[in-house]
Amino acid sequence: MSKAATVYDVADRAGVSIATVSRVLRSPDAVRPVTRERVLDAVSALGYVPSGSARGLAERRTGVLGLYFPGFDAAEEAPALDVLANIAGATPPFTIVQDETDAEGEHPSMLFLDEVLRGAELEAWKQGFVLMVGVGRHDPDRSTVRDMAGRVDGLVVLARSVPDEVLARLALRIPVVVLSGPSRGDSYDHVTVSNAEAMAELTRRVLDQTGDTPPVFLAGPDDSPDGAERWEGFSHAISEAGIRIDEVVVLRGDFTRASGRRAAEQLISDGLPTALMAANDQMALGALDAFRSAGIAVPEDLIVTGFDGIEAAALSRPRLTTVRQPMIELGRAAVQVLARRLERPDADPVAVRLPLEIVVRESSLRPS
């Protein structure tokens, strides 16, 4: 195997300096055509491949972007798994089971953060970066995101997943883009959606069918900026309809399907409202599970709505009325904004706000 060509070999063959070789490879339009062609011919003839690690050291860049999420996936509920136990072939290659449960209610579905991750990975690849993902499970001192910050060129974080003081220190070292949640007078770039406006309009549509009786609102975690904006939109529409906000029953969930089931079971025990509006689809789907198990008809007995537009919302029984977020586009936009910040570190902060779609389905359509 012959020795790999170096930048010095290319420069010698083309009769130029190594700085010129570097300029041709990084900014070819900045070099005269005759010189550029001579360098590229030398690169081709020698089979020269630039060293990514050496280039990264010279530019103080890693070529890696970070994406940090909180631990929303209930990892503590995952069963134990020891794949090494199967090396000796002690277990049979397959088993046959009779599935007698309601698969729709139990199987996992594509979540909001999964779709955002897909979009971020796609855009990172298109922009020439590698994406590093960190999940802050049981991470009170935020050691995960601190470690990530030392290994990436820039960081996308879900709003309020990192304490303000920690985020401020990280932003002194690398660019930070905040995903979901509006700017609070900070100097970060933000990528968000019109949560409040869309929830207000959805609430008006529900009130058109329920009249003066307010829906129950199933809120998410109290530290969720998206949840806070959705409550803002809901409460605005309630007040606009002349209903006192203190008449609204508010239940608290954690954005999981299980918490939606628990909330619905409480309503079944206490008495059904005219409608249940959940701050995300997973909780709404959990409520549908519980209502169906109890023989309660949706939307005949009560209306149910969600928010996010995950795939499972279109497959539920009945299909779920929701607000569809551009989840993949959110991930892509966050990476685009971060890449722009790396190229223009002194530019003013930007706030990208993506539109939403209200998707009306059977769970909110009562027979006329």
C-alpha positions as CSV (number, residue, x, y, z in Angstrom):
1,M,0.0,0.0,0.0
2,S,1.6,3.3,-1.1
3,K,2.0,6.2,1.2
4,A,-0.9,8.6,1.3
5,A,-0.3,11.9,-0.5
6,T,0.0,15.0,1.7
7,V,-0.8,18.6,1.2
8,Y,2.9,19.3,0.6
9,D,2.9,16.7,-2.2
10,V,0.0,18.5,-3.9
11,A,1.6,21.9,-3.5
12,D,4.9,20.7,-4.9
13,R,3.2,19.0,-7.9
14,A,1.1,22.1,-8.7
15,G,3.9,24.6,-8.0
16,V,1.9,26.6,-5.4
17,S,2.0,27.1,-1.7
18,I,0.2,24.9,0.8
19,A,-2.0,27.9,1.7
20,T,-3.1,28.1,-1.9
21,V,-4.0,24.4,-1.9
22,S,-6.0,25.0,1.2
23,R,-7.9,27.9,-0.4
24,V,-8.7,25.9,-3.4
25,L,-10.2,23.1,-1.3
26,R,-12.1,25.4,1.0
27,S,-13.0,28.4,-1.2
28,P,-12.4,27.5,-4.8
29,D,-14.1,30.6,-6.2
30,A,-11.5,32.8,-4.3
31,V,-8.6,31.3,-6.5
32,R,-7.8,32.2,-10.1
33,P,-9.2,29.6,-12.5
34,V,-5.8,28.6,-13.9
35,T,-4.3,28.1,-10.5
36,R,-7.4,26.3,-9.3
37,E,-7.4,23.8,-12.2
38,R,-3.7,23.1,-11.6
39,V,-4.2,22.3,-8.0
40,L,-7.3,20.2,-8.7
41,D,-5.4,18.2,-11.3
42,A,-2.6,17.6,-8.7
43,V,-5.2,16.5,-6.2
44,S,-6.8,14.0,-8.7
45,A,-3.4,12.7,-9.9
46,L,-2.1,12.0,-6.4
47,G,-5.4,10.8,-4.9
48,Y,-5.1,13.3,-2.1
49,V,-7.8,13.3,0.6
50,P,-7.8,16.2,3.1
51,S,-7.4,15.1,6.7
52,G,-10.6,16.0,8.6
53,S,-8.9,15.8,12.0
54,A,-6.0,18.0,10.9
55,R,-8.4,20.5,9.3
56,G,-10.5,20.5,12.5
57,L,-7.5,21.2,14.7
58,A,-6.4,24.1,12.4
59,E,-9.9,25.6,12.4
60,R,-10.7,24.8,16.1
61,R,-13.7,22.9,14.8
62,T,-14.9,19.3,15.4
63,G,-17.4,19.1,12.6
64,V,-19.9,17.9,15.2
65,L,-23.2,19.5,16.3
66,G,-24.9,18.6,19.6
67,L,-28.6,18.0,20.2
68,Y,-29.7,17.8,23.9
69,F,-33.0,16.5,25.1
70,P,-34.4,15.8,28.5
71,G,-35.3,12.2,29.4
72,F,-38.9,11.9,28.2
73,D,-38.8,8.3,27.2
74,A,-39.5,6.6,30.6
75,A,-36.2,4.7,30.4
76,E,-36.7,3.3,34.0
77,E,-39.7,1.3,32.7
78,A,-37.6,-0.5,30.1
79,P,-37.1,-4.2,30.9
80,A,-33.7,-5.6,31.7
81,L,-31.8,-6.8,28.7
82,D,-28.6,-8.9,28.6
83,V,-27.7,-9.6,25.0
84,L,-24.5,-11.4,26.0
85,A,-26.6,-14.2,27.5
86,N,-27.6,-15.2,24.0
87,I,-24.0,-15.7,22.7
88,A,-23.9,-19.3,23.7
89,G,-27.2,-20.0,21.9
90,A,-29.0,-20.9,25.2
91,T,-32.2,-19.4,24.1
92,P,-34.4,-20.5,21.2
93,P,-34.2,-18.6,18.0
94,F,-37.9,-17.5,18.2
95,T,-41.1,-18.0,20.1
96,I,-44.8,-17.8,19.1
97,V,-47.2,-15.8,21.3
98,Q,-50.9,-15.1,21.1
99,D,-51.5,-11.4,21.3
100,E,-54.8,-10.9,23.1
101,T,-54.2,-7.3,24.1
102,D,-55.2,-4.1,22.4
103,A,-52.0,-3.5,20.4
104,E,-53.0,0.1,19.6
105,G,-53.0,1.0,23.2
106,E,-49.7,-0.6,24.1
107,H,-47.2,-0.4,21.2
108,P,-44.9,2.6,21.1
109,S,-45.4,5.3,18.5
110,M,-43.3,7.9,16.8
111,L,-42.9,10.7,19.4
112,F,-42.4,14.4,18.8
113,L,-38.7,14.3,19.8
114,D,-38.1,11.3,17.5
115,E,-39.3,13.3,14.5
116,V,-37.3,16.4,15.6
117,L,-34.2,14.2,15.8
118,R,-34.8,12.9,12.3
119,G,-35.0,16.4,10.9
120,A,-31.9,17.5,12.8
121,E,-29.8,14.5,11.6
122,L,-30.9,15.0,8.0
123,E,-30.0,18.7,8.0
124,A,-26.7,18.1,9.8
125,W,-25.7,15.6,7.1
126,K,-26.8,18.1,4.4
127,Q,-24.7,20.8,6.0
128,G,-21.6,18.5,6.3
129,F,-21.8,17.9,10.1
130,V,-22.1,14.9,12.3
131,L,-24.9,15.0,14.9
132,M,-24.2,14.0,18.6
133,V,-27.4,13.4,20.7
134,G,-27.4,13.6,24.5
135,V,-30.4,12.6,26.7
136,G,-30.4,14.0,30.2
137,R,-31.8,11.1,32.2
138,H,-31.4,11.6,36.0
139,D,-28.9,14.4,35.3
140,P,-29.5,17.0,38.0
141,D,-26.1,18.7,37.6
142,R,-26.4,18.6,33.8
143,S,-23.1,16.7,33.4
144,T,-24.3,15.3,30.1
145,V,-24.7,18.6,28.4
146,R,-21.5,19.9,30.0
147,D,-19.6,17.0,28.5
148,M,-21.3,17.5,25.1
149,A,-20.3,21.2,25.0
150,G,-16.6,20.2,25.0
151,R,-17.0,18.0,22.0
152,V,-19.2,19.9,19.6
153,D,-19.0,23.1,17.6
154,G,-22.5,24.2,18.6
155,L,-25.5,23.0,20.6
156,V,-29.3,22.8,20.1
157,V,-31.2,22.4,23.4
158,L,-34.9,22.0,24.1
159,A,-36.1,25.1,25.9
160,R,-35.8,24.9,29.7
161,S,-34.1,21.5,29.6
162,V,-30.9,23.2,30.8
163,P,-31.0,25.7,33.7
164,D,-30.5,29.3,32.7
165,E,-27.2,29.7,34.5
166,V,-25.8,26.5,33.0
167,L,-26.9,27.5,29.5
168,A,-25.3,31.0,29.9
169,R,-22.0,29.4,30.8
170,L,-22.2,27.0,27.8
171,A,-23.0,29.9,25.5
172,L,-19.7,31.6,26.4
173,R,-17.9,28.6,24.8
174,I,-20.1,27.6,21.8
175,P,-23.1,28.9,19.9
176,V,-26.5,27.8,21.4
177,V,-29.8,27.4,19.6
178,V,-33.0,27.0,21.8
179,L,-35.6,24.8,20.3
180,S,-39.3,25.4,21.4
181,G,-40.1,28.3,23.7
182,P,-39.9,32.0,22.8
183,S,-37.0,34.3,23.7
184,R,-37.1,35.5,27.3
185,G,-34.8,38.5,26.7
186,D,-31.8,36.3,26.1
187,S,-29.2,36.5,23.3
188,Y,-29.7,33.0,21.9
189,D,-31.1,32.0,18.5
190,H,-34.6,30.5,18.9
191,V,-36.7,28.1,16.8
192,T,-40.3,27.8,17.8
193,V,-43.9,27.4,16.6
194,S,-47.2,29.3,17.1
195,N,-48.4,27.2,20.1
196,A,-50.7,29.8,21.7
197,E,-52.4,30.9,18.5
198,A,-53.1,27.4,17.3
199,M,-54.4,26.2,20.7
200,A,-56.7,29.2,21.0
201,E,-58.3,28.4,17.6
202,L,-58.7,24.7,18.4
203,T,-60.3,25.7,21.7
204,R,-62.8,28.0,19.9
205,R,-63.7,25.1,17.6
206,V,-64.4,22.8,20.6
207,L,-66.4,25.5,22.4
208,D,-68.6,25.8,19.2
209,Q,-69.8,22.3,20.0
210,T,-69.8,22.3,23.8
211,G,-71.3,25.8,24.4
212,D,-70.8,27.4,27.8
213,T,-69.4,24.3,29.5
214,P,-65.6,24.6,29.5
215,P,-63.4,21.6,28.5
216,V,-61.1,20.0,31.0
217,F,-57.5,20.9,30.2
218,L,-54.9,18.2,30.5
219,A,-51.6,20.1,31.0
220,G,-48.0,18.8,30.7
221,P,-45.1,19.4,33.1
222,D,-45.1,22.8,34.7
223,D,-41.6,23.6,33.4
224,S,-42.5,23.0,29.7
225,P,-42.5,26.2,27.7
226,D,-44.6,24.6,25.0
227,G,-47.1,23.5,27.6
228,A,-47.2,27.0,29.0
229,E,-47.9,28.6,25.6
230,R,-50.7,26.0,24.9
231,W,-52.3,26.9,28.2
232,E,-52.0,30.6,27.3
233,G,-53.9,30.0,24.0
234,F,-56.5,27.8,25.7
235,S,-57.2,30.3,28.5
236,H,-57.3,33.2,26.1
237,A,-60.1,31.4,24.1
238,I,-61.9,30.5,27.3
239,S,-61.9,34.1,28.5
240,E,-62.8,35.4,25.1
241,A,-66.0,33.2,25.3
242,G,-67.0,34.8,28.5
243,I,-66.1,31.8,30.7
244,R,-64.3,32.4,33.9
245,I,-60.9,30.7,33.9
246,D,-61.4,29.5,37.5
247,E,-64.3,27.4,36.3
248,V,-61.9,25.2,34.2
249,V,-60.8,21.9,35.6
250,V,-57.0,21.5,35.0
251,L,-55.4,18.1,35.3
252,R,-51.6,17.6,35.2
253,G,-49.8,15.0,33.2
254,D,-46.2,14.5,32.1
255,F,-46.7,14.2,28.3
256,T,-46.7,10.4,28.4
257,R,-49.5,8.1,27.3
258,A,-49.7,6.6,30.8
259,S,-50.4,9.9,32.4
260,G,-53.2,10.5,29.9
261,R,-54.8,7.2,30.9
262,R,-54.6,8.1,34.6
263,A,-56.2,11.5,33.9
264,A,-59.1,9.9,32.0
265,E,-59.6,7.3,34.7
266,Q,-60.0,10.2,37.2
267,L,-62.6,11.8,35.0
268,I,-64.5,8.6,34.7
269,S,-64.6,8.3,38.4
270,D,-65.4,12.0,39.1
271,G,-67.8,12.6,36.2
272,L,-67.3,13.2,32.5
273,P,-66.8,16.7,31.1
274,T,-68.1,17.7,27.7
275,A,-64.5,17.7,26.3
276,L,-60.9,17.0,27.2
277,M,-58.2,19.0,25.6
278,A,-54.7,17.6,26.1
279,A,-51.5,19.6,25.8
280,N,-50.0,16.8,23.6
281,D,-51.0,13.8,21.6
282,Q,-49.5,11.1,23.8
283,M,-51.7,12.1,26.7
284,A,-54.8,12.4,24.5
285,L,-54.1,8.9,23.1
286,G,-53.8,7.6,26.7
287,A,-57.2,9.1,27.5
288,L,-58.7,7.5,24.4
289,D,-57.4,4.1,25.7
290,A,-59.1,4.6,29.0
291,F,-62.4,5.8,27.6
292,R,-62.5,2.9,25.1
293,S,-61.8,0.4,27.9
294,A,-64.6,1.9,30.0
295,G,-67.1,1.8,27.1
296,I,-67.2,5.6,26.8
297,A,-67.9,6.8,23.2
298,V,-65.8,9.6,21.7
299,P,-67.0,12.1,20.5
300,E,-70.6,11.2,21.4
301,D,-70.0,11.2,25.2
302,L,-67.1,13.7,25.2
303,I,-64.7,15.3,22.7
304,V,-61.0,14.6,22.9
305,T,-58.2,16.7,21.3
306,G,-54.4,16.6,21.3
307,F,-51.4,18.6,20.1
308,D,-48.3,17.6,18.0
309,G,-49.6,15.6,15.1
310,I,-47.7,12.4,15.7
311,E,-48.3,9.4,13.4
312,A,-50.3,7.5,16.0
313,A,-52.9,10.3,16.2
314,A,-54.1,9.4,12.7
315,L,-54.3,5.7,13.6
316,S,-56.3,5.9,16.8
317,R,-59.9,4.9,17.3
318,P,-61.5,7.4,16.7
319,R,-58.8,9.4,14.9
320,L,-57.6,12.2,17.0
321,T,-58.2,15.9,16.3
322,T,-54.8,17.6,16.9
323,V,-52.5,20.5,16.0
324,R,-49.8,19.2,13.7
325,Q,-46.3,20.5,14.3
326,P,-43.7,20.6,11.5
327,M,-41.6,18.3,13.6
328,I,-39.0,17.3,11.1
329,E,-38.8,20.9,9.9
330,L,-38.2,22.0,13.5
331,G,-35.1,19.8,13.7
332,R,-33.9,21.0,10.3
333,A,-34.5,24.6,11.1
334,A,-32.6,24.4,14.4
335,V,-29.5,22.9,12.6
336,Q,-29.7,25.5,9.8
337,V,-29.8,28.3,12.4
338,L,-26.9,26.8,14.2
339,A,-24.8,26.4,11.0
340,R,-25.6,30.0,10.2
341,R,-24.4,31.1,13.6
342,L,-21.1,29.3,13.1
343,E,-20.5,31.1,9.9
344,R,-21.7,34.5,11.3
345,P,-20.8,34.5,15.0
346,D,-21.4,38.3,15.3
347,A,-24.8,38.4,13.6
348,D,-27.9,39.5,15.6
349,P,-29.9,36.7,17.3
350,V,-32.7,35.3,15.1
351,A,-36.1,33.9,16.1
352,V,-37.5,31.4,13.6
353,R,-41.3,30.8,14.1
354,L,-42.8,27.9,12.0
355,P,-46.6,27.7,11.3
356,L,-48.9,24.9,12.5
357,E,-51.9,23.0,11.1
358,I,-55.1,22.3,12.9
359,V,-56.1,18.8,11.9
360,V,-59.8,18.1,12.5
361,R,-60.7,14.4,12.8
362,E,-63.5,12.2,14.3
363,S,-62.6,12.7,18.0
364,S,-64.0,16.2,17.9
365,L,-66.8,15.8,15.3
366,R,-70.1,15.2,17.0
367,P,-73.0,14.0,14.8
368,S,-75.2,16.9,13.9
